[in-house]
Amino acid sequence: MKMNKILFLLVFLGMVMNASAQICDTTLFPGGRQYYDTYHDIVSVLPSWKHYNTHDPTVNKQGDWYYMYSTDASWANLHETGALKRRSKDLVNWEFLGNAFDGVPQSAVDFFKNNGNPAYTDQGIWAPFLLKYRDKYILYYSAPGGLSGVNFAFIGYATSDSAGGPWADQGMITTSYRDTINAIDPSVIYDSVEQRLWMAYGSWERGIHMLELDTATGGIKTPGDKGFKIARRTTFSAGLEGAEICYRNGWYYLFVSYDPLGDIYNVRVGRSRNAEGPYYDFNGRNMAAASDNTPMIQAPYKFNNHPGWQGTGHCGVFSDSGKYYMFNQGRPSIEPAMMVLHVREIFWLNDWPVLSPERYAGVPQCPVAADSLAGSWEHMPLLYHTAASAPHSTSEILELNADGTFNNKATNTWTFNDDTLTLNWYSGAMHKLIVFWGWDWENSCRTLLYTGMNKIGTCAWGKKIVQAEVDRYSKIVDGATYTIRNLHSNMLMHLPVSDAVFGAVIKQGYDNGSPSQLWKIKSAGNGYYYLFPQLYDLNLVMEVRNGATNNFAPMVVNPLDGSNKQKIKIIYNNNGYFHMMTKVTNDASCAEVVSFNITESGTINQNKYTGVLNQLFRFKKVDSIAIDTVSVDTFTVARSIEESSAVQVYPNPTADGKIFIDVSAWKDQDKISISVLDLKGAVVYHATAENSLIYELDLSLDKSVYILRLHAGDQLFLNKLVIQ
């Protein structure tokens, strides 16, 4: 009896452990959301901005929703003013909600018009801050006064019962006009021990100041008070702005951003036992003294197979159920005028914050086994680069060996305990690194990540290399199938079914899972390739129309003949993108989306290669050709060199799967290839018919809509087929 109980307990524990393993199996993670680095195709559609055009974000939560407000950023001067508003339930997928205010609140407008700029017009809202305070929400905001060079600005606040508004403006907190302080970038923290409310604000050479607020209203405690300085840089003209304060484990943390916001923008941090400071950096220096502080926990970076991110600063910090997150802009280095929201989880090492090297994607945090760390990693120390032309920290390859050494040096050793990886370098340097599961945004796969710092406060990031996924986006495999996405438009190169004729121009289209967006790539020798549309077994191949060498010659499809006009050299740019050079121009010209087109009508043409965005393409190797269902309306009769509409299919629809195909209009065709495809592009029936004008088919297929395809010589017929 006792043995049976033990056996039952072991079986039960085994079932629990297996269930837990299944629940925590990161391979079940569906994958990170496919977000693109640029957004030319939706800049004029504000509801589609979602996480795009995000600068100076601030976040708080109400119920299941995270609410975000940010600066009135724009692209090509397209925007609405009043503090951009978004919300999300998972910190990954965001919904654009418009604005907090209808333009700049009237209290700020009146101040500017009455105090130095009577001609003031709406200049938008900068750097709002969202606070949950007692039984209400407060949105602090700053507004520029429309006069350059005089630090003319206004900080006000508005209140609401909801994090999503509506907001009632409560007026002024503080202002600046030809002042020693710049009244922008508010951040507010409540000291629950001392029961005092503090606002950090200010920017650039004027430094960051701390101002006490009224705990009853959230407004100014002493009108006219400017506060006192808590941070400044080494020189008067050095960039410093975007203060953010959070509390954890007995410490208040002051995050500030250094340098110009478009390129070398980076985040530094200090801490204090008191909300009002003084704040000290990693090396014990007072941040109010004229010094540059460490650690630098966020900076421009570039992992392999990506163009890199810059302008990574002005953070918002929010804690939720014991987890801390940082929100800031990232500017794609390939298009640095654009701003994309970056969300990162904050980890803590000896009560100092360190950031995930990759953006948050909601990957389950399962146990990490020591033996899973062996392999190749990208290791990236976050180093301070002052050149705007080369702002990035970059990675080096780190090989962790199973025997506890790395980089093939016996004196380089690593150990792993309690999710912390310790790297002991032969030089005596040491890194403490927290290991966890995350999403590799550069290569679209789940992997192990680490973050930490060394003894002198230099932060380091790392991610384990999943070579198969890296190869999927960075290598061309002879005979493999790919999708080909344009960097500028984010659309896929495709040949619509209705255009499947000889001489048809290749176009771009939204990713809809259609088999018309798949391309099989085969070697043409000497470094060149043929690109075949995957949907058709017609031996069609991409070529420059008529072998032209001039700019804007269309890229079309025609039967393979092996001539130079059909040979394409696919060259990797070492940043995740390829360009396609045409042999007919002796590799001087390439395929591009014509005229930076961002619509589905955009055609693929040939033009002189200059490396601009519409000439760069993201190749993705596709493991299978299972495609999402597409609308049957896209499948219409196609015409070839000769008229094919005289082909008749009847009855259509058919109730029992029996159909007749009359091809008497196709003369002198001894063999006709007959295929039926489902709406995922898979061939479900195929036969070769000979020497007949009318063919009878008895299709044992499920009731559905299919594509009937006939091919003979240089003739093609496509039509919708319905089995009822």
N, C-alpha and C positions, 0 to 999 in steps of 0.2 A: 504493500500500500504506500509506504514511504517512497519506494523507488518510483512508483507510478506518478506520485506528486512531483518528484524531482524531474521526471521525464516531461510531465505536462508543463512544468515551469520553464524548462529549457526550450520546449517547442514554442510556448507562448512568447518568451523573450526573443526567440528567433523571428517570430512573426512580427513583433513590434519593431525589431531592428530592421527587418526588411522593409516594413511599411515606412519607417523613418527615412531609410535610404532612398526609397522611391519618392517620398515627399520632398526630400532635399536633393534630388538628383538634378544637378545643374544642366544636364543634357536635355532635360524636359523644357528648359527655358525657350520660349518661342523665338527669341532673337530680338535684338534691338530694333527700334523703329528706324526705317530707312529715311533719314533726313539728309538733304544735300547741303553742301557748304555754301552754295550760292543760291540766289532766288530771283534771277532776272525774270523768270516766267510768271511770277505772281506779285511783282512790286506794285502794280497798279490795282491790285485786288486786296484791299485792306483786311477783309475777314480772313484771308488766307495767310496773313502774316504769322499767326500762331506764335512760334518762338523766334521768328525773324524780326529784324529791326528793333532789337532789344538792347538798350544801353542804360546803365545805372539802375539795375533792377532792385526792388525791395519786395519781400515776401512775408506774408503771415497767413494764418489758417483759421477757417471757420467751418466747423463740421467736417465733412469729407473733402472740402475744397481748399486748395492752396490758391490764394489770390496774389497777383503780382502787379505792381505799378512800375512805370519806368519813364525815362526822359522822352520827350516828344521827338524821337529820332525820325529821320526821313530818308528816302532814297529819291534822288532827282527832284528834291523839294516837294515830294508828295507825302502829305501827312495831315493829320488833324491835331490841333493843339488841345491840351487839357490833361496831360499825364496818361499815357497809354495804359490800358488795363487788360489783364489776361487772367485765366484761371486754369487749374489742372487738378486731377485727382491722384496722379501718380508721379508728378514731377518730370514726366517724359513727354506726354502729349498735352499740348496747351491749346486753349480756345481763346481767340482774340475777341474782346468785348467792347472795344472802342476806347472811350476816355472817361476819366473821373469827373472832369469839369467840361463845360462848354467854353473852351478857351481859358485864358488866364482869369482867375477870380477878380472880382471888381475891386477888392481892397488893394490888390497889387497895382491894378490899372490906375486907380486914383492916386496912389503914392507916386508913381512914375510921372504922371501928368502934372501933379502939383509940386514936384520936387526935382526939377531939372530936365524933364523931357516932355514938354507939353504936346509934342507931336507923336507921342508913344503909340505904337500899334502892337498888336499881339505878337510876342516873341516866343511864346510857348512856355512849357514847364520843364524845369531841370530837376533831376535827382530827387524824386519824392521819397518819403520814408513812411512805412505803414507800421503802426504800433497798436497792439491790443492792450488797452489800459483800463483796468477795473471793468466796468460794465459797458464800455464803448470802444470804438475804434477811432484812432486819430491818424489822419493823413497829413504829414508835414510836407511842404513843398517849397521849392525855390524857383524864382523867376528872374531872368535877366532884364535889365532896364532899357536895353536898346541903345546904349552909348558905350562905345568901345574905349578901353584904356583908363576907365575911371572907377572900376569895381562897383558899378551901379547894379544893385541886386536887392531882392526882397525875399525873406523867408516868412511864410504864413502857415496856417494850419486849418484843417477842416475836420468835422466830426460826423460820425454815423453810428447807427446801431448795428450795421452790417459791414463786413470787410469789403463787400462789393458795392457799397454806397446805397442810396444817393448821399452826397456829401454836402454839409452845410458849412460854408466858409465862416471861420471865426476871427479872421483878421491877421494882424501882423504879430510876428515874434521879434524879428530884428531886421535891420536893413544895412546897406552900405552904399556910400556915395562919396567918391574921392577919399576913401577911407583906407586905414591900414589893415582892414579885414575884408574878405570877400564873402558876402552873405549868401552862400550857396551850399548845397550838399549836407542837409541836416541828417543826423542820426541820433536817436533818443534811447536812453537806458534808464530803467527805474532801479534805484538802490533800495531793496526791500528791508534791509537792516536799518539804514539811516532814514528810510522813508523820504528820499529826495529824488527828484527827477532832473536828469541832466541831458543837455543836447550838445553834441560835438558838431562843429561846422567849420567852413572855411576852405581855402584852396591856395595852391601855388605859393609864391614868395611870402604871402601874408601868414601862412601857417594854418594849423588847425587849432581852434579855440573850443573851450568848454564853457557852456552857459547854463546856469540853473533856471529851471522852469517851475511854474506853480503846480503843485501836486493836486490842487483842487480842479483846475481847468485844463491843464496841459499847455497853457499859454505861457507868456513871459512872466517871470516872478517879479523882476524889477525893471520896469520900462526904461529903455535907454542903456541898460547894462549890455556890454559886449563880451563879458566873460574873460577868461585867461587862457594863455597859450599852453597846449599840451603836446604839440609836435611841430617840428620845422626841419628843413633840410640844411645841408652843409653850406649852401650858397643862397643868396637872396633870390636868384632867378631859377633855382631848381624846382622841378615840378613836384607838387605834393597836394593830394586832394582825396575826396571820396572816403571820408572817415566812416567806419562802422564799428559798433561796440556790441559785444555779447558777453554773457556771464556763464561760467562753468567751474564747478568744483572749487569754489572759493576765490577764483580769479576773474577779473574783468579783462577782456582782450580788446585791444585797439588795432583794427585793420586799417591801413592807409594805402593809397595807390601813388606810385612814383612815375614821373616822366610823362611825355606826350601820349595822349590817349589813342593815337592812330597806329603806333608802331611798338615802342619798347615799354609800354605800359606794364607795370608789375606791382604785386601786392606784398607789403611788408607787415609785420605784426609785432606788437609789444604787449606787456601785461602789467596789471597792478592789482593790489588787494582792495583798492578803493575805486569806485566808479569814476570819481573826478580826477583820478591820477594821484601822483605822477606815474607815467607808464615807462617801463624799462624794456629794452630789447634783450635778445638772447645773451649778449655779452655784458649786460648790466648797465648800458648807457641810457641816460634819461632821454626820451624821445623829444622833449622840449628843448634840449640843447641843440646846437648847430651840428648835427651829425647825420650820417646815413646809417640806417638801422637794419639789422638782421633779426630773424631769418626772412628771406624772400621765399614765400610759399607758393607763389603763382607768377609765371612769366611767359613770354612768347616761347613756343616750343614747336618742334618738328620731329615727329616719329618718321621712320622709314616709310616709303610708299605713300607719301602725302605732301602737299605743298606747305603745310604748317599753318599755325595760328599765331596772330599777333594782336596787340591792343588788348591784352587779357588783364583787365583791371576794373576798378570801381565796383567792388563786391557788395552784395547783400548777404547777410548770414542769418540763418533761421534754425532753431532747434525744435525737433518734434519727437516726442516719446524717447528722449535720450540720444537721438541721432542728430547730428549737426550737418548742415548743408551750406555750401557757398554758391551764390548766383552771380554771374558777371557776363559781360560781353566777351566774345572772341571774334576777331576779324580774320576771315580767310586771307592768307597772304597772297593768294592768287587774285583776289578782288577785295583789297583792304578797306574800301569805302563801305562795305556791307558789315552788318553787325548781327551775330547769331548768339542766342542765349546758350551759355554753358552752365550746367548744374553739376557740382561735384560734392561727393560726400567728404566730410572732414573727419579725419582720424586724429587720435591724440597720443603723443609720445612724450612721456615725462612732463605732462601738462603743457605741451606746446602743440599747436595745431599743424597737421600736415594734410595735404590734399591728395585725393585720388588722381592718378595720372590720366585717367579717362573719364569722360562725362558719365553721369549717372544713367543707368538703363534698367534698374530694378532686377538685376540678376540675383537669384537666390544665394544667400551666404551659407554654403555648406562647408563641412569640415575640410581642411586642407591637409593632405598627407605629405610627410616629409619627402617621400620618394617621388612625389609628383612634381617636385621643384627641379629635378635634374633635367637639363636641356638648354636650349638657346633662349636668351632673353635680350631685349633691348633695355639697356641701362642708361638713364639720362640724368646726370647731375644738373640741377637748375642753376645756371651760371648767368651772371649779369653781363649783358651785351649792350653797349651804348650806341652802336651804329644802327641807325634806322634802316639801312639797306640790308643788314644781316642781324636781326634782333634775336634769332632763335637759339634756345638750347637744343642740342641735337643728341642723338643716342649713339652708343657704341654697343657692339655685340659682347654679351657676357655668357660664357659657357659654364653652367653649373654641372660639375661631374658628380656621378652617383657616389663616389668615394669621399665626398666632403671637401673637395678642392674645386677651384675654378680657374678658368683661362689657362689650363695646363701648367700651372705653377704649384708645386707642392707647398709653398709658403703662403699661397692664397687659400684660405679655408672658409667654409661656411657651416653654420649650424642653424637649426630651426627648432624653436620651442615656443609653445603658446602663441602660435600664429605670428611669431616674430622671427624674421630672417636676419642673422648677423653675418655681415661680410667683413672678414679680416684680411686686409690687403698686405702684401709683402712690404709695402712702404711704411706700414704702421697705422695707416688710416683704417677707420672702422665705420661701417654704416649699420644702424638699427632700422629695420624695414618691416612694416606691417604687411602681411600677405593676405589677399582676399580675392574672391571671384569678381570679375567685371566683364564689360563689353569692350572689345577692340573695335573702336569706331573706324579706324583706318582700313581694317580688313574684314569688317562685318562678321565677327565671330566671338564666341565666349572664350575667355582665357583667364589665367591667373595674373594678378597685378600686385605691385608693391609700392609703398610710399614710406618715406622716413627721412632721416637726416644723419649727418656725421657729428663728430664731437665739437666742431666749430660752428655748427648751425647751418651748414649747406644742405639743402634738401635734395633728395634724389627720387626719381620715379623709375618704374620698370614695368615691363609686361612680357609674359612668356610668348614666344613666337610659335604660332600654329602654322607650320610651313605650308601645309596643303592649302590653307585659306589665303596665305600671302601669294602663293603661286597662282591661285584662281584669278587674281586681279593684276598680276605683274608679269605673267609669262603667256606666250602664245604656243599652244600645243597643236601640232599638225593633226588635222582631222577632227578636232574638237569643235563644239558648238558654243557660241558666245552671244550675249547681248552687248550692244555697243551704244553707250550713252554719251551724249554731247555735254561737255562741261558748262557751256554757256546757257543752253536752254533746258538742261536736265531731261531732255527727251531722247527716245531710243530711235536709232536708225532702223527703218523698216521698209518693206515693200507691201503695201496693202493688197489684200486678196483681189480686190476689184481692179488693181493695176497690174496683175500678174501677166503681162504681155511682153513680147520682145520689144526692147527699146524703151520700156517704162522707166521713168525717172524715180530714183530712190528718194524717199522723204523721211521726215522725222515725225514721231507721234508719241503721245503720252503712254506710259507703261500700263498696258491693259491686259497683259498676259497672253496676247495674241501670238500664235506661232509665226505670224508674219514679221515678228521682231527678233527672230533667231537667225543667226548666221553661222554657217559651217565654214571653217577656215582650213584650206589645204595648201601645202607647199607648192610653189611654182618654181622652186630652185633658186640658188644664188641669193637667198635672203628675201625673196619675194613670195607673196601668197595670192591665192584666189579666194574671193569671198562669195560663197554661194548662199542664196536665200534658203533657209532650212525647210520651209514649207513645201517646196516644190521639188520633185525628182525629175526636173526638166533639163538638168545640166546648164541652168542659167547661172551667170556670174556677173559680178559688178565690173563695170568698165567705164572709161572716159568715152563719152559719145564720139564716135567717128575717129577716135584716136587723137582728138584735138589737143593742142598744147597751150591754148590761150586761157586766160583767166575766165572764170565763171562758166566754163564748159560743164554741162550736167553730167553727173554720175548716173548711169543707167544699168539695166540688166539685159544681157543678150546671151545666146548660146556660147559655150566655151569654145574658143579657137586657139588659145595659147599665145595670142599676140601680146605685145607690150602694153597695149591699152588696158588689158585685163590684169596686169601684174601690179600688186600693191606692196610696198615695203612698210611694215608695221613696226614703228620705233617707240621703245619705251622711254619716257622722260624722267624716270627715276623719282616720280612724285605721285604715282597712282594713275597717271594718264599716258595715253599713247597719241601719236599722230601718224597719219597714213599718207605716205608719199607715193606719187604715181611714177611708174617707170617710163611712161611715154614722154615725161618732161625731164627725164634724167634726174629724178628725185628733187627737182626744184620746186614743185608744186604739190599740194596735198588736198585731201578731201576736207570740206568744211560745210557747216550749215550756212547757207547763203545769207549775207547781209545781217548776221547776228539775229536771225529770225527766231521768235519765241512762240510761234504758232505751229499747229499741226500741218499747215500748208508749206512749211519751210522745206526746201529741197536741199539735197546734198550736191554741191558743186565742187569743181576744182579751182584752186586759187594758189597764188604764190605763198609759200610757207613763211609766216612771221612769228608763229608761236602764240597767237592770240587765242582767247578762250573758245571761240567757235570752231577752232581747228583741233581742239584737244578732246579726246574721247576716253571714257572709262570702259575697258573691256572686262566682262565678267564671264568666266567659264561656267556653263550650265551643265549640271550632272545629268539631267533628264529633260525630256521635252514635254513633261506634263505641264499644261498651261491652264490658267484659270479660264472659266467660261467667258466668252465674249458675245456681244450682241449678234444675233443672226442677221440683222439688217446690214451688217458689213459685207455679207457674202452675196454678191450679185454676179450676173453673167459677165465673164471676161471675154475679151476679143483678142485674137492673135493677129499674126500678119495677114491671114485670110479671114474672111467673115465666118464666125462660128455660131452665130445666133440661130442659124437654121437647124442646129442640133435640137432634137425634140426628146423630152423625157416625159413619159406618161404611164400610169396616172401619177400625179404628184400634187397633193399628198396621196400616199398609198396606205391602204388599210391593212394589207397582209404582207407587205415587204416586197411584193412582186412589181417590177417595173420593166418597161421597154425603152430602149434607147435607139433612136433613129439617127444614124450618122451618114445617111445617104448624101448629105451635102459635102462630106469630106471625101473627095475623090482621090483615088490612087493611094490609099492608106491600107496596107496589108495588115498591120498590127496596130491595135489601139490599147493603151494602158488605161485600165479602169480602176479607180480607187474611190473608196468612201472613207471620209475622215469624220471623227467626232469633233465637237466644238473645242476640244483641248488640243486638236491637231494630230491626234493619234490615228493611224490607219487601222480601220476595223474590218475592211474588206479590200482585197486586191485581186485582180485577174488580168490576164492578157488575152484579148479577143482577136480572132483572125478571120479575114475573108468573109465578112458579112456586112450588110447594110443596116440590119436591125438586130440588136442584142437583147436577150431576155435575162433578167437577173432575179433570183429568188433570195432575198436578203433576210436572214434570220437575226434580226437586230431588235433591240428594245425600242419602244415608242419614244421618239425624240426627234431632234433636228440634226441633220448631218450636212456634210459638204460632198457633193459628187464632183469628181475631177476626172476628166478625160484628157489624154495626152497622146498625140501621134505626130511624129516628125516635128514640124515647126508650128503645130496647131495645139491650142489649149482651150479647154472648156471647163468652167466652174459654175456650179449652180447649187442653190439650196435644195435639199431633199428632206421631205417631212414624212415620217412613218407614224401613223396615228394609232 
